[in-house]
Amino acid sequence: MKKVKKWLWNIAFVISLSLCGLVFIQVFLLATFKIPSGSMEPTLQAGDHIAVFKPLYGSRLFNVFVALKGKDTPIYRSPGLQKVHKNDVIVFNAPYYLSKTKLELNLFRYYVKRCQALPGDSAEVELDGKAQKIYIPREGDSIRINSKNQAYYQKLIDWESRIQKKEPTISASGYYRFSHDYYFLVGDNGEKSFDSRHWGLLPDDFIVGKACLIWKSQNINTQTYQWDRCLRWI
């Protein structure tokens, strides 16, 4: 009986250790995602499986249980090996899944797009049916909120105030100081991509990491391996 108990204890210990190792890898080191559509063609195709190396931008830590309830929660990020660069292919949590006007973290849906513009850059967007340049806030920037840009920036301001659990502070002269970096992300496949041109800017907290490698690829119809796409750097 003692031998059986010892054997069961050893099995339980190995399983627990393995599960802890898998959680550690998933949270701090590596995550994999399957590409479901052609919004990033020709760079990424439906059926590609990509790997994200989290230490590049830094791993995120937050209360998963609060986020699973659909509530806002602060997100902390460990120091990264590099900053986000223009043209990086980035995996991130879908920012608008319940409402087009409310920025919320979705733990069950991820997008992958290319970074077209960084904090401090400008991007061309459509406002009130007209194309115009919009400034992309970086942490610490004070931007004057007016009738021309309020609709675009307001959802960012609302999100920051919910995360910080305080009312947004806009100065008497109309300036708001942003506390996060934002990014403009676009799919490689032009008009077949649902991206920042449609839903706006992405906060830094929503970024999972940089897509680095296509480690496996399968035809979405036949499920046969596409060997010419396997182990290809992005």
One Martini backbone bead per residue (centre of mass of N, CA, C, O) as a GRO file, in nm:
protein
  234
    1MET     BB    1   0.057   0.063  -0.020
    2LYS     BB    2   0.299   0.258   0.002
    3LYS     BB    3   0.383   0.229  -0.296
    4VAL     BB    4   0.121   0.341  -0.416
    5LYS     BB    5   0.128   0.618  -0.276
    6LYS     BB    6   0.403   0.701  -0.390
    7TRP     BB    7   0.325   0.678  -0.688
    8LEU     BB    8   0.089   0.880  -0.680
    9TRP     BB    9   0.256   1.118  -0.577
   10ASN     BB   10   0.452   1.131  -0.816
   11ILE     BB   11   0.239   1.178  -1.036
   12ALA     BB   12   0.117   1.437  -0.914
   13PHE     BB   13   0.381   1.600  -0.916
   14VAL     BB   14   0.436   1.589  -1.222
   15ILE     BB   15   0.170   1.715  -1.314
   16SER     BB   16   0.195   1.981  -1.155
   17LEU     BB   17   0.466   2.067  -1.277
   18SER     BB   18   0.369   2.069  -1.572
   19LEU     BB   19   0.141   2.279  -1.538
   20CYS     BB   20   0.322   2.507  -1.434
   21GLY     BB   21   0.502   2.514  -1.686
   22LEU     BB   22   0.278   2.583  -1.890
   23VAL     BB   23   0.187   2.846  -1.759
   24PHE     BB   24   0.456   2.991  -1.770
   25ILE     BB   25   0.489   2.982  -2.077
   26GLN     BB   26   0.215   3.122  -2.152
   27VAL     BB   27   0.269   3.391  -1.985
   28PHE     BB   28   0.603   3.450  -2.038
   29LEU     BB   29   0.691   3.321  -2.337
   30LEU     BB   30   0.456   3.139  -2.503
   31ALA     BB   31   0.237   3.165  -2.795
   32THR     BB   32  -0.039   3.028  -2.981
   33PHE     BB   33  -0.186   3.070  -3.320
   34LYS     BB   34  -0.466   3.072  -3.537
   35ILE     BB   35  -0.540   3.139  -3.864
   36PRO     BB   36  -0.876   3.217  -3.999
   37SER     BB   37  -0.779   3.432  -4.219
   38GLY     BB   38  -0.696   3.677  -4.499
   39SER     BB   39  -0.605   3.969  -4.369
   40MET     BB   40  -0.266   3.889  -4.399
   41GLU     BB   41  -0.232   3.876  -4.684
   42PRO     BB   42   0.057   3.699  -4.763
   43THR     BB   43   0.195   3.655  -4.486
   44LEU     BB   44  -0.084   3.533  -4.383
   45GLN     BB   45  -0.267   3.230  -4.358
   46ALA     BB   46  -0.507   3.025  -4.354
   47GLY     BB   47  -0.369   2.778  -4.118
   48ASP     BB   48  -0.177   2.921  -3.963
   49HIS     BB   49   0.082   2.882  -3.712
   50ILE     BB   50   0.172   3.094  -3.446
   51ALA     BB   51   0.442   3.259  -3.272
   52VAL     BB   52   0.478   3.414  -2.945
   53PHE     BB   53   0.729   3.624  -2.799
   54LYS     BB   54   0.688   3.788  -2.502
   55PRO     BB   55   0.971   3.925  -2.408
   56LEU     BB   56   0.993   4.150  -2.618
   57TYR     BB   57   0.747   4.334  -2.475
   58GLY     BB   58   0.634   4.177  -2.248
   59SER     BB   59   0.464   4.048  -1.991
   60ARG     BB   60   0.145   3.989  -1.871
   61LEU     BB   61  -0.042   4.113  -1.575
   62PHE     BB   62  -0.361   3.983  -1.453
   63ASN     BB   63  -0.696   3.951  -1.367
   64VAL     BB   64  -0.861   3.698  -1.505
   65PHE     BB   65  -1.131   3.676  -1.342
   66VAL     BB   66  -1.223   3.963  -1.400
   67ALA     BB   67  -1.207   3.951  -1.714
   68LEU     BB   68  -1.415   3.711  -1.746
   69LYS     BB   69  -1.655   3.913  -1.640
   70GLY     BB   70  -1.606   4.194  -1.808
   71LYS     BB   71  -1.397   4.352  -1.647
   72ASP     BB   72  -1.197   4.592  -1.546
   73THR     BB   73  -0.828   4.573  -1.549
   74PRO     BB   74  -0.527   4.594  -1.458
   75ILE     BB   75  -0.213   4.612  -1.647
   76TYR     BB   76   0.093   4.439  -1.639
   77ARG     BB   77   0.442   4.487  -1.748
   78SER     BB   78   0.720   4.359  -1.831
   79PRO     BB   79   1.018   4.397  -1.929
   80GLY     BB   80   1.148   4.442  -2.243
   81LEU     BB   81   1.364   4.391  -2.522
   82GLN     BB   82   1.151   4.570  -2.686
   83LYS     BB   83   0.993   4.770  -2.897
   84VAL     BB   84   0.765   4.878  -3.093
   85HIS     BB   85   0.755   4.849  -3.443
   86LYS     BB   86   0.735   4.930  -3.745
   87ASN     BB   87   0.586   4.641  -3.907
   88ASP     BB   88   0.492   4.481  -3.696
   89VAL     BB   89   0.357   4.172  -3.599
   90ILE     BB   90   0.048   4.165  -3.409
   91VAL     BB   91  -0.088   4.041  -3.111
   92PHE     BB   92  -0.437   4.087  -2.996
   93ASN     BB   93  -0.695   4.200  -2.833
   94ALA     BB   94  -1.005   4.256  -2.883
   95PRO     BB   95  -1.149   4.583  -2.847
   96TYR     BB   96  -1.446   4.541  -3.010
   97TYR     BB   97  -1.727   4.319  -2.913
   98LEU     BB   98  -1.995   4.490  -2.805
   99SER     BB   99  -1.880   4.782  -2.898
  100LYS     BB  100  -1.782   5.060  -3.098
  101THR     BB  101  -1.754   5.266  -2.825
  102LYS     BB  102  -1.628   5.028  -2.638
  103LEU     BB  103  -1.344   4.958  -2.463
  104GLU     BB  104  -1.252   4.601  -2.456
  105LEU     BB  105  -1.143   4.306  -2.315
  106ASN     BB  106  -1.079   4.002  -2.504
  107LEU     BB  107  -0.996   3.668  -2.414
  108PHE     BB  108  -1.132   3.506  -2.688
  109ARG     BB  109  -1.012   3.734  -2.889
  110TYR     BB  110  -0.792   3.755  -3.174
  111TYR     BB  111  -0.555   3.959  -3.338
  112VAL     BB  112  -0.373   4.023  -3.656
  113LYS     BB  113  -0.134   4.286  -3.722
  114ARG     BB  114   0.006   4.577  -3.856
  115CYS     BB  115   0.224   4.827  -3.778
  116GLN     BB  116   0.182   5.162  -3.902
  117ALA     BB  117   0.162   5.326  -3.617
  118LEU     BB  118   0.291   5.525  -3.365
  119PRO     BB  119   0.353   5.686  -3.103
  120GLY     BB  120   0.344   6.023  -3.241
  121ASP     BB  121   0.193   5.975  -3.479
  122SER     BB  122   0.014   5.973  -3.790
  123ALA     BB  123  -0.322   5.915  -3.921
  124GLU     BB  124  -0.550   5.812  -4.161
  125VAL     BB  125  -0.894   5.901  -4.133
  126GLU     BB  126  -1.248   5.868  -4.091
  127LEU     BB  127  -1.442   6.174  -4.048
  128ASP     BB  128  -1.743   6.246  -4.139
  129GLY     BB  129  -1.655   6.137  -4.440
  130LYS     BB  130  -1.353   6.234  -4.386
  131ALA     BB  131  -1.023   6.274  -4.456
  132GLN     BB  132  -0.789   6.260  -4.174
  133LYS     BB  133  -0.568   6.356  -3.941
  134ILE     BB  134  -0.437   6.165  -3.659
  135TYR     BB  135  -0.325   6.157  -3.347
  136ILE     BB  136  -0.102   5.944  -3.161
  137PRO     BB  137  -0.089   5.862  -2.853
  138ARG     BB  138   0.126   5.911  -2.577
  139GLU     BB  139   0.263   5.889  -2.294
  140GLY     BB  140   0.191   6.222  -2.164
  141ASP     BB  141   0.007   6.343  -2.358
  142SER     BB  142  -0.132   6.660  -2.453
  143ILE     BB  143  -0.468   6.700  -2.574
  144ARG     BB  144  -0.685   6.870  -2.760
  145ILE     BB  145  -1.031   6.878  -2.716
  146ASN     BB  146  -1.261   6.868  -2.986
  147SER     BB  147  -1.504   6.851  -3.227
  148LYS     BB  148  -1.312   6.683  -3.427
  149ASN     BB  149  -1.185   6.455  -3.194
  150GLN     BB  150  -1.376   6.346  -2.970
  151ALA     BB  151  -1.497   6.083  -3.093
  152TYR     BB  152  -1.213   5.941  -3.112
  153TYR     BB  153  -1.103   5.987  -2.802
  154GLN     BB  154  -1.329   5.914  -2.594
  155LYS     BB  155  -1.288   5.599  -2.571
  156LEU     BB  156  -1.007   5.628  -2.443
  157ILE     BB  157  -1.083   5.798  -2.198
  158ASP     BB  158  -1.292   5.602  -2.080
  159TRP     BB  159  -1.096   5.366  -2.039
  160GLU     BB  160  -0.893   5.506  -1.849
  161SER     BB  161  -1.102   5.576  -1.626
  162ARG     BB  162  -1.178   5.280  -1.560
  163ILE     BB  163  -0.896   5.177  -1.483
  164GLN     BB  164  -0.849   5.424  -1.265
  165LYS     BB  165  -1.112   5.496  -1.116
  166LYS     BB  166  -1.182   5.783  -1.269
  167GLU     BB  167  -1.235   6.083  -1.369
  168PRO     BB  168  -1.189   6.265  -1.628
  169THR     BB  169  -0.923   6.509  -1.703
  170ILE     BB  170  -1.013   6.830  -1.819
  171SER     BB  171  -0.912   7.112  -1.889
  172ALA     BB  172  -1.008   7.438  -1.930
  173SER     BB  173  -0.857   7.428  -2.228
  174GLY     BB  174  -0.906   7.106  -2.327
  175TYR     BB  175  -0.699   6.910  -2.193
  176TYR     BB  176  -0.555   6.574  -2.229
  177ARG     BB  177  -0.386   6.320  -2.040
  178PHE     BB  178  -0.220   6.051  -2.139
  179SER     BB  179  -0.144   5.701  -2.001
  180HIS     BB  180  -0.103   5.579  -2.298
  181ASP     BB  181  -0.026   5.383  -2.557
  182TYR     BB  182  -0.076   5.396  -2.919
  183TYR     BB  183  -0.210   5.213  -3.212
  184PHE     BB  184  -0.180   5.146  -3.572
  185LEU     BB  185  -0.365   4.883  -3.731
  186VAL     BB  186  -0.302   4.670  -4.025
  187GLY     BB  187  -0.385   4.484  -4.288
  188ASP     BB  188  -0.243   4.342  -4.575
  189ASN     BB  189  -0.551   4.294  -4.715
  190GLY     BB  190  -0.678   4.559  -4.695
  191GLU     BB  191  -1.027   4.560  -4.729
  192LYS     BB  192  -1.022   4.259  -4.571
  193SER     BB  193  -0.976   4.434  -4.309
  194PHE     BB  194  -1.026   4.455  -3.955
  195ASP     BB  195  -0.930   4.772  -3.824
  196SER     BB  196  -0.825   5.089  -3.739
  197ARG     BB  197  -1.010   5.208  -3.967
  198HIS     BB  198  -1.273   5.109  -3.793
  199TRP     BB  199  -1.195   5.110  -3.453
  200GLY     BB  200  -0.902   5.227  -3.410
  201LEU     BB  201  -0.714   5.243  -3.135
  202LEU     BB  202  -0.448   5.075  -2.957
  203PRO     BB  203  -0.367   4.969  -2.662
  204ASP     BB  204  -0.095   4.842  -2.498
  205ASP     BB  205  -0.250   4.629  -2.312
  206PHE     BB  206  -0.356   4.446  -2.570
  207ILE     BB  207  -0.079   4.334  -2.613
  208VAL     BB  208   0.080   4.027  -2.648
  209GLY     BB  209   0.268   4.021  -2.928
  210LYS     BB  210   0.508   3.904  -3.142
  211ALA     BB  211   0.514   3.771  -3.450
  212CYS     BB  212   0.769   3.523  -3.551
  213LEU     BB  213   0.630   3.227  -3.629
  214ILE     BB  214   0.573   2.967  -3.858
  215TRP     BB  215   0.530   2.636  -3.735
  216LYS     BB  216   0.246   2.588  -3.886
  217SER     BB  217   0.064   2.443  -4.181
  218GLN     BB  218  -0.282   2.429  -4.302
  219ASN     BB  219  -0.525   2.332  -4.489
  220ILE     BB  220  -0.856   2.428  -4.437
  221ASN     BB  221  -0.986   2.188  -4.615
  222THR     BB  222  -0.770   1.923  -4.589
  223GLN     BB  223  -0.534   1.940  -4.355
  224THR     BB  224  -0.281   1.971  -4.498
  225TYR     BB  225   0.042   2.016  -4.518
  226GLN     BB  226   0.246   2.322  -4.554
  227TRP     BB  227   0.576   2.296  -4.578
  228ASP     BB  228   0.662   2.580  -4.707
  229ARG     BB  229   0.545   2.733  -4.422
  230CYS     BB  230   0.720   2.600  -4.229
  231LEU     BB  231   0.940   2.754  -4.038
  232ARG     BB  232   0.863   3.073  -4.071
  233TRP     BB  233   0.955   3.382  -4.071
  234ILE     BB  234   0.798   3.711  -4.004
   0.00000   0.00000   0.00000
